[in-house]
Amino acid sequence: MRFAFLSSTPAGPTEGSGTWVALDGLARGLERLGHTVTRRPLRARTGFHTLDRWLYNAQVAARPPAADVVVGVDLDGWLWARPRIRRPGAVAGPPAVRARPRFVVALKGIIADELRNEQGVVRWLLARQARWERLNTERADRVVVPSRYSAAVAHDVYGVPRARLAVVPEPIDLGEWRRRFTVAGTPPPHPPTVLSVARMYPRKRLDDLLRAAGVLRERIPGVRVRIVGEGPESARLRALHGALGLGETVTFLGDIPRQALAVEYVGADCFCLPTVQEGFGIVFTEAMAAGLAVVACRAAAVPELVEDRRTGLLVNPRSPEELAMALETLLLNRGLRADLGAAGAARVGAFDLEPVARRFVEAATA
């Protein structure tokens, strides 16, 4: 089967974040199953992302993709995809005439949900993109989301009928990550270490982690928190770091290559990301693949992935004190860390490339 992927998300894990990682993994999984995959990437960039996304979609409409199944990621495809054609007088059901390939919209992060944690100009721009994304879901034959949480949000905010929704988790290339972990080797002796990986958006709530670190260092002398990633919140978080006097307790590593990230996973004792809005959370699967116990929040799709007291510890959102208590529990209990980490490593096998690609084909063609 021929798949064409439309995505104006910047290519690469640094700028493209989890969306690009998930899309790249799915495409490679489909190819391993024998399907043909073409990708229509964002090429020309003005530096104004909302304009870039509109121009990208105008180019797609001018030069339509040729495939059996076209996959529009998030809002991409909305200018090309015609409204679903229905039989005269019908209010539901399949199109009477298919003047285009089957169109599947893959919502990686529902923009109307994400903008709730933004403000000002960013919120206004995301609201515009959310309108395009809603049109995309209305014109799709199938809408694929990565979690039950995302399915509920898509139904509530975009009115996507439940019959057109399908839940398929995001994939992780376990073979490649295990190779990276092997290359990273056994870490040298180190102080108790917490790792966090995130694109620095307000919804990731890294400020809560910084405040938790301030509490934690009073309880565990020498504790270290290492944060990988950059983003719009970078300057504010670094200012907060200074205001809290965290010094060497917290280290900002910025954007780093994937092999360097593997070294960080291997060298950590546990993983923490207190995000309050997450459609899936690929970094959680990466941490579990590394055998790390996870501390996270009971929010959005996180509990579907991180099972409380089985693969990690979940706390209430926006609670630095609870974060600190959960991290203290793990850092002081090697056996508990090992048990939760082993359970996570076993659970993540269900998210390998080929099993997820099979589920995607079934959902896309149903």
N, C-alpha and C positions, 0 to 999 in steps of 0.2 A: 504494500500500500504506500502511496506517496503522501507525505505530510509536508506542509509548508508552515513555518513558524513566523509570525509577525510580532516583532518586539522592538519598541523604541527605547527600551531600557539600555543604558550604556553597557557595552560588552566588557566582561571581566568582573571578577569578584570584588574589586575595590569599589568602583562606582556603582556597578550593577547590584552589589550586595546579594542578599538571598534570592532575589528574583532571578538574576542571571545564573547563579549557581544551580537553582532548581531547574531552570529551562535547559541549561547545558546538560545536566544529568539526564533529564527526560529524553532529550534528543539522542544522546549516546545510547541510552537504554533501548530506544526504538530501533536504532541502527543495529544493535546487537541481536535484535529479534528478526532482522532481515528486512526491515522497512527502509524506504528512502526518505531522507529528511533534508529539506532545504531551509535555510534561515535567511530572512530578510532583515539585516541589522540596521541600526541607525548609523548613518555615515556622516553627512554634513551636520555640523552643530553650530548654533549661533551663540551658545552660552546662556540662552534663556530657555529652560527645559520645556515649559508649557508650549512655547512657540515651536520648538523642535519637534514636539510630539504631534502638533497639528500638521506641520510641514511633512513629517514622515507619513502620516495617514493620507495626506493629499497625494503624495507620490505613489502610495499603494493603490489608491483609487484610479490613478492615471495609468498604472501598469499592474493590472491585477495578477495575483499569484496563480500558478497552474499546479493543481494537486488534487488528490482525491479528498483530502481533509485539510482545511486551512485552520490553523490554530492562532487565534488572536489573543495575545497576552494582555490582560487587563483591559485598557481602552483601545488597543490597537486593532484596526480593521473597521472601525465604526463608520468611516466615510465610504469605504468600499462595499461593505455588506448591505445589501438591500433589505428593506423590511421583509419579514416573513410573509409570503403570499398565501392567502387562505382562500378556500372555496367560497363562492358568493353566499353570504348569509351565515357562514360558519363563524363561531367565536373561539374555537379551540381546535387542536389537531395539527397534523403535519401540513407542510406547504402543498398546495395543489400543483405548483410548477417549481422546479428547482432550476433557477437561472444561473446558479453559481455552485461551486463545490460545497460539500457539507462544511458548515462553519461552526467551530467549537471555540468558545471563549474560556480561557483559563485565567481565573482570578487568583493571582498570587497574593495580593494584598488589596482589600476592598477600599478604594480611595475615600468613599463616603464615610467609612469607619475611621480611617487614619486621620482625616482632617479634624476630627473631634479633639485631638490632642495638640492641634496647632492654633496659631492666632495670627492676626494681622494680614499682611499681604500673602504670606504662604497659605493661610487658610482660604483666602479668596481664590487664589490660583488653583488650589486643590479642589475647591468647589466646582470650578469650571471643568476640570478634568473628570470629576465625578459625574457630571452631566453627560460627557462623552462616553464614559464607561457604562452608564445606565443604558444609553442608546445601543451600545455594543451588546449588552445582555439581552435587550429586547429583540435584536436581529439575529441572535445566535440560535442554532438548532439544538445546542447542548451547552450548558455552563458547568465547567468543572472547577471545583474548589478543593483546597487541601485539608479541610477539617469540617466537622459538624458545626462548629462555631461559625465558620465562614458561610456555610450553607444557610444558617439561620439569619445571618446579617444580610446576605444577598437577597433572601426572600423578603426581609423586613424593609430594607432601604431602597431596593431596586424593583421589588415586586416580581422577582423571578419565580415562576411557578415551580413548586417542589418537584413536579414530574420532569422538569428539564434540568434539574440539578443533580450532580453526581459528585461524590466525595472520593478523591484520590490523593493520598499523601504525597509530600515532596520526596524525591529520591536523594540518596546519598551514595556516592561511589565508595563502597566499603573496601574494595580491593585496593584502590588508590590510597585511601587514608591509612589502611593498615601498612602499606608499603612505606608511606611517609613516617609513620610511628616507628617502624623498624629502623629506618635510616636515622631517626632522631636519637635512638639508643636509650640507655638507662640514664636518667638524670643524676647529676651529682647531688650530694647532701645539700639541703636547702631549708630555709625557714618555712613554717606553715604558709602555704600559698593558695590564694583564690584567683582564678582566671575569669575574666569577662570578655566577651567578643560581641561587638555591636556597631552598626552604623549609628552615629550619635544624633538621634532624633529625640524630641521630648518624650515620646511614648515609651522609649526604652528605660526611662527613669533611672539613669545612671547616677543622678544626684542622690537618690536614695541609697545606692551602693556606697557612695563617698561618705555619706553620713553614718552608714553602718560601719564603715571602716574606722571612723573615729571612735565609735563605741568599742569595736572589736580589739583595737590595739591596747585598750586599757585592761582587757581580760586575757589576751594572749600576747605577751611581749614578743616583739620581732615579727609579728604577722605581716604578710605582704599581700597586696591586691594589685594585680596586673591587668590593665585594660587595653585591648586591641581594638583599633578602629578610629575613624575620624568622622566628621559630619557637621551639620549646622550648629550643634550644641557644643562643639569643641572648645571655643573660647570661654563660654560661660562655665563649663565644667572645670576648666583649668583655673579660672578665677575662684571658683568655689573651693577647689583643692587648696589654694593659697589661703583663702579666708578661714578654712578649717584647720590650717596648720598641719596638714597631713604628711608633709615632707616625704621621706622615703617609704612610708607605709603604702602609698599608692603610686604606681608608675604608669604613665601614659605611653604606650608603645607606638601609637599611630597605626597607619596601614602597613602591614608587613606581608612578604610573600607567603605562599601556602606552606612551603616546607618550614619556614620559620614559625608559622602558626602551629604546625605539628609539634615542634619543639616546645612551644608554650603549653599545649595540651598535655604532653607527656610530663612536663615539669611541674604541673599543678597538682594540688591535693583535692580540689573540688572546683566546681564551676558555678557561677552565679550570674544571672541576668534578670533583674526585677521588672521586665517589660510588662505593661498593662494593656497593650494592644498587639496581638500577634495572630496572623492567619494560620501560621504553622510553627515556625521556629527552627530553621535548619541548624543553627549553631547548637541547639540542644542535642540534635542527633549526632553532630560531630563530637561533642563532649562525651556523649554516651559511648560512641565508637571507641573513644580513647579510654573507656573504663572509669570515667569520672562520675561521682555522685553529683547531683544537681540541686541547687537552691534556686527557687523561682517563685512566682506569685500565682495565686488562684485567680487567673484572669484570662479572658479571651480563650484561645485554643491551647494554652499551655498545659492544663490538666489532662488533655487528650494525649499528650506526648510524654510529659513527666508525671509519672504515677506517684502520688504522695505516699511516702514510706515504703515504696517498692523500688523506684529508680532515683528518688530524690526526696527533698522536703519542700513542701509548698507553704507559703505564708500569705497573709493578707496583703493586698496591694498598698503601696505608699506607706509602708511601715518600716523605717530603717531599724528600729529596735528589734522587731521580729526577724528581719534579715540577719542582724548581728547574732541573735540567739541561735538561729538555725545554722549559721556558718560556724559558730562556736561549737555546737553539738557535733558537727561533722569533723572539724579540725582536731577535736580532742578525743575522737573515737575512731581509731583506725579500722576496727572490725566492721563498724557500721558503714564507713566509707567503702570498704571493700565489697560488702554485701550489696549495697545499692548500686555501686559501679558495675559489678558483675551482672546484675539483673538488667541494667541499662544496656550493656554490651550485647546481651542476648536478645533484648527487645528490638534493637535497631536493625537486626537482620531482615526484618519485614520491609524495611525501607530501601533495600538495595536496588540498583538500577533496573534490572530485568523484571523483578516482581512488580515494581511500580509501573513500568512501561506496559506490562500486560494488562494491568488494571486500567490504565489510561486508554488503551486500544478498545477494551470492552466498553468503557464509559462513552468514548467518543463516537463509537459506531452503533450504539444501542438505539 
